[in-house]
Amino acid sequence: MKHHPFHSWGKFVSSKRTRWITLLVWVLLTVVLSFTFPSVNEVENNAADNLPKQSMSQKADQLIKKEFPNDSGNPLLIVWNRKDGLNEDDYKVIQTVYKELRNNPLKNQLTSPSYDLMPIQAIKRSSSEDGTTIITAVLFDKKADDKVLQKNINILEKQIKNNTGDDPVKRKLTESGLKVRFSGPVGIQTDAVSLFSQADVKLLLSTVSLVLVFLILLYRSPIMAIVPLIVVGFAYGIVNPLLGFLGDKGIITVDSQAVSIMTVLLFGAGTDYCLFLISRYREYLLVEENKYKALQLAIKESSGAISMSALTVVIGLGTLLLAQYGAFHRFAVPFSLAVLIMGIAAITILPALLSIFGRVSFFPFIPRTEEMEALRAKKKGKSIKKTKIKVTFNQKIGKLVTHKPWTIILVSIILLGGLALFVPRVQYTYDLLQSFPKDMPSREGFDLISDHYSSGLLAPVKVIVDTENKNITVKKELESLSFVKDVSDPITGKDNKKLQLYEVSLVDNPYSIKGLERIPQLEKKIKKLLNENDIQKVNKHYWIGGETVTNLDTKNITERDESIIIPVMIGLIALLLLSYLRSLTAMIYLILTVILSYLSALGAGWLILHYGFGASAIQGSIPLYSFVFLVALGEDYNIFMVSEIWKNKKKQTHREAISNGVAKTGAVISSAGLILAGTFLVLATLPIQVLVQFGIVTCVGVLIDTFIVRPLLVPAITTVLGKFAYWPGELSKKEYDSKQEMQIEK
């Protein structure tokens, strides 16, 4: 025992002297890093590109910047609306505002229409048919960051307010009078950043409160409820400035969505790792009087599983580095680093704190050995109460899975398989607006545009054609398409006069799946047109860009990332399981069960979101996000339980090892699962639908894994496989007496 590496580690971090050194090292690291490096929130970049430069939309965007600079900005659409029709005063306000923009341009402003130089009648012609709505635009440099854009919108809002004498930006759409909304790419972008910035504080407070309540209910001890939060706090204190440093140096790009989910992951997974060690420590305090020895034994027994679990999650989340889609790729380092630091904290600072507090950690229900309880009772002059041996719920579960394994396997597979059957029915969307609340200003502006104009006007498709100076009727041919609402007159390239740019407004919502499906049809028409006019190398003579094409590229690249990351992640986790358990059989069924858990979670999540929340579709990024988290975190619990079974098998019969393994790990894993599921469910309280959907699917998956896969399905399969569950490891060669097992069952 003394030569076990984790036993030596326990002495190193938590002995009477070294515990204070361990604590001091963490305090110094946290303080020094916090004062040396910037906070991660200071280096967030929400304007980073998600798509690779070789994608269709990005190629078109690069060409537009070069050849059509007047059309290459980031547009802010100002939507002006009055129910009973815009009047002369409204148009005068528009003229005044744009005169100010011409005389005093906003920061990073590229161009804006000269409405102040136009007669009101000319402006009116741009309004909707019913005369209630008009859209005016301001173009900004695409490099302008969120803070600059938000400041510009605030200035515009103030100008409008000063010129109208009231506040049409804040006026509700249901009220009478002039209403103004900022929409388009800039409006959506700034609203999204605002939502995330508000969500961060709410998310942190909600997560901490939830974990605290769970821990108090679990341990009924104020000290033990705070200890894991202190450990997570130290981990966050290290992770935050480290990510800030990496972001500041340009090594990684951090966005607010990654930080939000990382916070949840840190508290959820971090608390789990703490519980794994704390539960072992409590068990040993009941049989070992010396608190240092008890802690060292607990570290020896649990640190291997904690380290392996953390490593599995780190590597699993690290596979996101293989993604081409920027948002996926940007998540890899924050998530992996957070879990890595948390894993280290769980086997360093946590043992140090437990060593400092000792048995008092569990006050008022302090665990003591029988001898200690007898001595305590004697001092108080009380009689010794004999503890009644009760069969716990988890012991009953342990007996059940070893007595009726086939029944459990069939019922579990029918239930989980039934939920998984709904996966093909899941509808996906790449419409960013659907992620936002209906009362968000930019979404309200989009709704006004959709109601009074073609929704395609919000984000026209930009078609660039190299005509080779031939008389090609591009506009006429594009207008002949049934799904095209309008095509602008061509703009000629600045340097290459053969290039012509057309803005195509679709009949369909440009952000919808139907809108995305129009792009290949549009592309086919352009190819056919160029071929008919004897243009050689057609693919090098046209480019298609705009928001709709960007979303189509997002869809295609997301599907590409899924096809690579999912098998790679499965392969890496399989290798980790094989190296840890030394069992090819166990590796296979542990991977298969966690995949089944994921599919059933996605199916169940869709049922909840579609029928419970009325969602017509979920964001296209949800399947990959939820897979990475559920598979990595699901194997966490499997590793902790199976390692207990493997340890028991060295001294117990096969079924006894399984039964006792389930009984011993049941309470702590159930508690950990509830806390982890609860922290992800906190995401469902936020106003951003993509986080709501991710939170619900992941929460359901954690609960399925915690209460069906881990305590029932996995041990039942292990029971049925017998010694083959350990094959080809040493444990598979250890004979066990089946007659003895039958007697145990009786």
N, C-alpha and C positions, 0 to 999 in steps of 0.2 A: 504493500500500500504506500509506503514511504517513497518508493521509486516512481510512483505514478506521476506523470508530468503535471497534471492539474492539482494533485495533492501538494506538490512543491509550489505551484503557482498560488494556491490558497494561502500557504504560509507567507509567501512573498508579498501579497497585497493586503492581508488582513490580520497579521499577527499583532501582538500588543504594541509593538513599536512602528512597524511598517504601515499600519492602517493610517496613521497621521501623515506619513510621507506620501502615501497614495492620494489622500484627500488634498494635501498641499499642492501636489503636482497638478491635479485637475483644476484647483482654484487658480493657480498661477497661469496655467495654459489658457483658461477661459478669460481671465482678466487681460493678459498680454495680447492674445489674439483679438479680443474685442476692441482694444485701444489701438492696435497696430493696423488691422485690416478694416475696410468698410463693411457695413452691414449688407446682407444680400439684397435687402429692399432698396438700397441706394443704387444698385447696379442693374436693376431689372430692365430688360429691353423687350417690350411687347410689340415692337415693329420689325423684329427679325423675320427674314424670309423663311417660309415653310417648305417651299418647293425648290428643287435643284435647278441650276441655270439652264440645263439642257432640256427642261420640260417645255412643251409647246407654248404655254402662256408666258413663261419667262423669256423665251426667245423673242416672242412678239413684243413684249414689254421693252426689252433692250433695244429692239429696232425702232420702236415708237419714240423712245428717249433720244435716239440719234437723229432720225429723219423727220419726226413730227413733234418737236419740242413743245409746241403750244398745246399738244394733246397728251403730254406725258406726265402730267401732274397727278396728285392725289386729290380727287374732287370732294369738296364739301357742298352738299346740296341743301339750299335753304328753301324750305317749303312754306309758302304763305297761303293761308286759307281763311275764308270768311263764309259762313253758311249761306248767307243771303247775297253773296257775290262781292268780289273785291271792288272797292270804290276808288275815286280819284285820290283821296288822301292816302290810301294804302300804296298806290303806285308812286306817289310823291315820296313816301317813306323809303321805298325801294331805291328811287333815284338818289335820295340824299345819302343813304348808306353806301351805295356804290361810288358816289362822288368822294366820300371820305376814304374809301378803299383805294381809289385811284390817286388821290392826293397824299394819303398817308398809308402806304401798303403795310399789311401785317407782316410779322416775321415769317420768312420762308414762303411768302405769297408769290406765286408765279404770275398768274393772270386772273383777270375778272372782267366780265362783260361791261362795256361802258354804257350802262343803262341811263346814267345821268345825262348823256349826250343824245339819247333817243327821245322822240316824242312819246307821250303816254300811250297813244293809239298803237304805236309800233310794239310797245312792251305788251300791250293787251293781247296781241296776236299770239303770244307765246303761252297764254293762259289756257286752262282746260276749256272744253266746249261749253260747260255750264257757267264759266266765268268765276267759279268759286276759289280756284286754286292756281297758283303759278309756282314754278320751280326756278330758282336762280342759283348759279354756281360760283364757287371760288376755288381756284386751283392752287394747291400747295406743293412744295417740293416733297417728293416721296421720302427724302431723308429726314424730314422734320419729325422730331420725336413727340411722344404723347403729351409731355408737359407743354411744349410749344403750341401744339394744336389745341389743347384745352384752354390755354391762355388766350389764343386767338378767338376761340368760340366765346369766351367770357367777354372779350372786347366787343365782338359783334352783338352779343346779347345786350350789353350796356348801350351801344349805339342805337339799337332798335328801340330799347326802352326809353331813351332820351328823346327820340324822334316821334314816338307815338304817345308819350305821356302816360303810358300804362305798361303792363308786362305781358305781352302776347306770348312770350316763350313759356311762361309758367301757366298760362290760362289753359284749362281743360278743354279737350276737343268737344265735349258736350255743351259747353257754354257758348253764348253768343259773343260776337266781337271778333277781332282779328286774332288768329292763332299762327304762331311761327314755330317750326320744328327744324332742327339741324339733322340731316340724314346723309345718305350716301356713305362711301367708304370711310371718310374722316369722322362723320357723326357716329357711325357704328363703332369705329375703333376707340374713340374717346369714351363713349358710353361703356364699352366693355372694360376698359381700364378702370373707370370709376367704380363699376360693380365689383371688380376683383379687389380694389383697394379697400372698399367697405367690407368685403367678405373676409379679409385677412384677420382683422381684429375680432370680428364676430366668431369666426371659425376657431381661433385660438382660445377664446374665453369659453365657448361651448364645449370644445374638446376637453379642456382642463377640468371644467365642472363635471362633465359626464364621467371621466376617468376617476375623479375624486369620489363621486357618489358610489360608483361601482366598487371601489377599493374599500370604502367605509362599510358598505353592506357585506363585502366578502370577508374582511378581517375584523370588523367591528372594533377597529383600533385607529385612533386619530393619527398616531405616529406612523403606523404601517401604511396608512393611506397616503401620507405625504412623502415617504421615502422614495417610492418609484417615481413620483413627480419631480423630486429633487434630482434623481439620476437622469431623467429625460431632460430636465432643465440644463444640467451640465452638458449633456450631449448636444442639445440645441445651441448652447453657448459656444461650442467648438465648431459645429457644422455651419452656423450662420456666417461667421467671419471667414471661414475657409472658402465657402461658396462666394462670398463677397470678393475675396482676393482673386479667385479664379475668374470671376466675371469681370473684375476691374482690369485684369491683365489681358482680357480677350481670349483666355484659354477656353472658356465655355460661355454660352449665352444663357442667361437665366430669365425666365418669364414668370409673371405673377401666378399663372395657373400651376406651374411646377412647384412654386413655393407653397401654395395653398395645400396641394395634395401631399407634399413632403411633410408638412406639419402634422397632418392626420396620420400619415404612415409612422412618423417618429413616435408619436404618443401611443398609437395602437400597438405596433410591433414592439416598441420599447417597453411598454408596460408588460407585454407578454413575456419577454425575456426576463424581466425582473421577477414575475410571478413564478417562473420555472425554478429559479434559485431560491426564492423565499419559501416556497412550499417544501422544498427539500430541507431547508434550514429548520423549519418548524418541526418536521418529522424527526430530525436528529436531536433536536432539543428535548424531545420526549424520552429519549433513551440515553443521551449523553449529557452529563452534568457540566462538563467544561465547555463553555460557549465557543471557545476558539477551536477546539477539536470538532465540535458539532458543525461549525461553519466550514472548516477545512474539508470535512467529509461531504458536506453539501456541495461545495465547489467541485470536489473530485467527481461526484456523481452527475452533476448537471452541466458543468462547463463544456463538456464534449458535445452534448446535444445542442446547447445554446450556440456554441461556435459553429457547429455544422449547419444549424438552422439559419443563422445570420449569413453564413457563407453562401448557402443556397439562394437566399433572397438577393444578396449582393450580385451574384453571378447572373441570376435570373433577370433582375432589373437591368443589369449591365448589357444584356443582349439588345436593348433599345439603341445602343450605339451603332448597331447595324442598319438602323432605319435611315431612309433617304428623306422622309418627311421630317421637317425641322422640329415640330412640336414633340414628336416621339423621341427624336435624337436628344433634344434639350432636357428631357426628363431623366435620362440615364444616369448622369453624374450626380445630380442632387439626390435622387432616390437611393442609389447605391452607396454614396458617401454617408448619407444619413443612417442607413441601416448598419454600415460598417462601424461607424463611431458609436452607435448605440450598442452594438454587440460587444465592443471593447469596454464600454461603460458598464455593461451588465456583469462583466467578470473582473472589474477593477474597482471602480468607485462604489458600486453597490455592496460588494463584500466588505469594503472598508467602513461604510456607514453601518452595515449590520453588525460589524465587530464593535464599533463604538457604542451603539445603542444596546446591543446584546438582547437579552430576553425582554427588556423593557419595550423593545420595538412593537411587541404584540399586546401591550397594556390596553385594557385591563384583563384580557384573557391570556395570561402568561403561560406558555408551555413549560412544564417541568417534568423531571423524571419521577418515577414512583417513589424513589428514596427521598427526593427533595420534597415531594408532597407529604410523605409520612413525617419527615422532620418538621415541616411547617405546621402540620396539624398538631404534632406533639407540643411544640412551643406555645401554640394557642390553646392547648388543652382540649382539643376537639378530637373526636373519633375519626379514623381514616375511612373515607367513603370509598367503597369498592366501585370501580368503574364498570358499568355493565357493558358487555361486549354486544354491540349492535351490528347487524348486517346492513351495510350502507347501500344506497341506491346503485352506486357504481360497482359494488361487489355483485349485486344482482345482475347488472348488465354484463359483467364479466362471465358469470355463470351462464347467462342466456346465450351469449355468442358462441360459447364452446359446447353447449348442449343442443342448440338448434341452428347450426350455422347455415344449412341449406335454405331453411325458411327465411332467415334474415337476408341472405344473398338474393333470393328471388324477389322478396318484397322490396328491397332497396333498389334493385335493378328496374323493377316495374315502375316504381315511383319516380326515380331519377330519369330513367329512360323516357317515361311519359312526358316529363317536363322538357327533356331535350328534344322531343319531337316538334316542339313549337319553334325551335331555332330557325328552320327554313322559312317560317312565316314572318320573321322579324323584318320590318321595313326600316331602311336607313335613309338619312338625310345628310346633306353637306351644306345645308342652309344655315349660315351663321346666325341669322336673325331669329331662327326658331329656338336658339339657346337663351334668348333674352326675354325678360318679362314683357307682357303686352303693353304695359304703360310706360315702357322705356321710350324717351323722346325720339331716338332715331328709328325705332320700330313704328312709332305712331306716324312719323314722317313718311316712312315707306308705305304704310297703310293708306295714307292720304294720296300718295302717288298712284298706288294700285287702284284706288277707288275712282280717281279722276283722270288718270292717264293709263297707258299701257304699263304694267309693272316692269316690262323690259326696259323702259326708259331709265330706270334707276341704275342699271348696270348694262349698258349696251355691249354687244359683242363687237370687237374691233377686228376687221378683216383687212389685211394688207396684201395687195396683189402686185407682182412684178409683171406688168403687161408687155414689156419689151417694146414699148411705144406702139403697140398694135391697138386698133380700135375695138376693144373688147367691151361688150355691154354688160359689165359686172353688176351695176346697180339694178338694171332691168331684170336680169336673171335672178338676182337675190330676192327682189321684190315679188317674183313669181312664186316663191315658196310659201305654202299655206301657213307656216308657223312664224313668218316674218311680218311684223307690224309696219315697220318703217325702215328705210335705208337712207342715210345722209348722202349729200353730194360728196364726191371724192375730194380728198386733199392730196396734193402732190408732194412727194418727198423733198426735203430741203436740199440735199446734195444729189441723190439719185432720183432724177425726174421720171424714171420708169415706174417708180413705186406710187401706188394709190391707196389711201386709207379710207375705208368705209365704216361708219358706225351703224350696226344693225340692231334694231330693237325687236326683241322676240315678243310674240303674243303671250307666251307662258312666263311665269315667274322665273327670272333668270337664275335664282338660287335653288329652284326645285329640281328633283330628279328628272322630271319631264323636260325641263329647260336644258339640263345636262345632256339628255339623249338627243337633243336637236343638233348639237355640235358635230357629231359624225355625219349627220345628214347634210349639214351645211358644208362640211369639208368635202363630201362626195360631190356636191353640186359644183364647187369651185374647181375640183380636179377635172371634172367632166368638161367644164367650160374652157379651161386652159388646154386640155387635149384637143378639143374641137377647133381651137385657134392655133394649132401646130406649135404649142410651147413645149420645148424639150426639157427634160428633167423637172417635171411638174412640182415635185416635192420641195424644190428649192426656189419656187416662184410664188409661194403664198405663205402667210403666217396668220394665225388666229389667236387673239388675246381677249382680255377682259375678265370680269369676275366669274362669269359662267364657265369659261375655259379653265380658269384657276381652280374652280371647284371640281371640274372634271379631272384635271390633273391630280388634285388632292385625292379623289376617289381611286384613281388608277394606282397612284403611288402608295396609298394606304393598303390597298389589296396586295401590292408587291411586297411591302414591308411585312404584312401578315404571313405571306407565303415563305418568307425567309426566317423571320424572328421566331415564329412558333416552333418549327422543327429544330432550329438551333438550340432554343431554350430547353426543349424537351430532351435533346441529346446531352446537353451539358449537365442538367439536373440528374439525368439517368446515370451519367458517369460518377457524379458526386455520391449518389445513393449506392452505387456498386462499390465504390472505394470505401465507403463508411460501413455498409452492412455486409459486404463480401457475399452478397447473394444476388445472382442474376434473376432468379424467380421473383424475389421481393421487389427488386428494381422495376420489373415489368408491371406487376399488379399495383404497385404504389403509383406509378405514372398513369396507368390506365384509369384507376379510380379517381385521381385528381382531375383528369381530363373529363371524365363523366360528370364529376362535381361541377366543373366549369360550364359544360354544355347545359346541364340542368339549371344552373344559376342564370344563364343567359335566357333560357326559355321562361323560367319563373319571373325574371326581371321584366321581360317583355309583357307577360300577362299583367303584372302589376302596373307597369307604366302605360300600357295601351288601354286596358279596361278600367284600371283604378284611377289613373291620372289623365286619361283621355289623350295621350300622346299618339299622334298618327304615325310617327317614326322616331327612331333614336339616332343620335349622332353616329356617323360612320366610324369614329375613332373608338367607340365603346368596346367592341369585341377584342381589340388588341390590348387596350388598357386593362380591361377586366381579366383577360387571359394571363397576362404577365403577373398581375398581382395575385390572382387566385391560385395559380399553379405554384408560384414561389411560396406564398404564405400557407397554402394547403399542405405542401410538403413539410413545412415547419412543424405542424402538429403531428404529422405521420412520423417524422423523425423522432420526436420526443417520446411518442408512445411505443413505436417499434423498437427503439433502443432499449427501452425498459423490458420489453418482451425478450429481446436478444440476451440481455443481462440475466434475466430470470432463467432462461433456458439452460444456462450453464449449471444450475443447481436444481432445477425443477423439471417435471414432465412437460411435454409440449402444451397440453391444454391448461395445465396449472400455470405455466409461464404466461400464457395469453390472458387467462382469467385475472391473474394477479396484476399483470401489466395494465389491463384496462381499468381495474379497480384503483390502482395506485395513481395513474395519471389522469383519470376521468375528471376529478374535481378541478384540478388546476387548468386543464385544457379547456374545459367547459367555461370556466371563469374567464380565461384568456380570450376565448372565442367570442364571448359576450361583449367583452370590452372592445375587442378589435372591430366587431360588427357594429357596435354602438358608435365608435369613432368615425367609421365610414358613413354611417347613417346621418351623422351631423352634416355631411355634405348636402344631404337632401333638404336642409333648411335654407340653403342659399338660393339666391334668385337666378343663378346661372344654370340652365337646364342640362348642359353637358355634365356638370358636376353632380346635379341631382340624379341623373341617369346612372352615372358611374358609381355614385355612392350607394344607390339602391341595389344595382346588380352585384356589386362587390359585397355588400352587407348580406344579401341573400346567399351568396356563394360561401361566405365565411360560416354562416349559420348551418348550411347544408353540410359543409365539411366538418364542423364542430360536433353536430348532433346526429349525423347519419353516417357519413363516410368514415370518420375516425373511430367512433366507439362501436360501430356495428359492422359496416361492410368490410373494412380492412381486417379486423380481427377474425371475422367469420371466414373470410377467404384464407387467412393464415391457418385457421383451424382445419379447414378442409384439405389444404395442401400437405399437412403433416410435416414430415422432415424435409419434403421438397421445397418448403417455404424458405429454407436456409441454404438451398443448393446454389453453388457448389462449395459453400463455406464449411468451416470445421464443424459448425453446429449440426449440419446435415448428416454428419457421420456419427454423431452421438446417438446411440440407441436409447430408446425409452420403452418402458413396459406398458403396452396397451391395456393389459389386464388391470394394472395398477390404476390407469386412467379411468377405467370403467368403475373401479371401486370408489375413486374420488368423485366421479359423477354421481354415484348412488349416495 
